[in-house]
Amino acid sequence: MKTHENTWQLYTAKNQLSSIIERTATAPQTITVRGKEAAILISCDDYRKLKKPRKNIVDCLSGYLEDDDINLFERDVSKKERGTPVEQFD
């Protein structure tokens, strides 16, 4: 018996493992033992994203952004900087 959406008692999970694995494509699935969370099943794609090495701070901050996603951290160098030039004082 399913206790909450995407949460399964161990006994039920054993009997419906194939179905639960299929559901990981849309959302993580939680397995409980005696009413307490014991394990979370995730898809292989989600696991690979979690295990993907991050090389620098930008990679860490961008989380799950892929190369083909919008790069939020890239500066548009085609536009001139806006603002007032700084004057030098003696």
C-alpha positions, 0 to 999 in steps of 0.5 A: 500500500502506498502511504503518500504519493511517491512513498512506499512501504518496504513490503509494497515496494518489494512486490511492485519494484518494477513499477516503482523503478519506472516511476523514478523517471518522473520523481524520486521514490521513497521507501519506508521501513516501520514508518521511517524513510529508509531509502530513496530510489532515483533514476540513473540520469538523476544519479549521474547528475549528482555524481557529475564532477564539478570543476569550479565555483560556477559549476557548483552554483549552476547546479544541474545546468547542462552545456546546452542550457542557458549559461547564466554566468557568461558575460556579454562582451558585445555591449559596452560597459555602462556608467560614468568614467572614473576621473583621476584626482591629484 
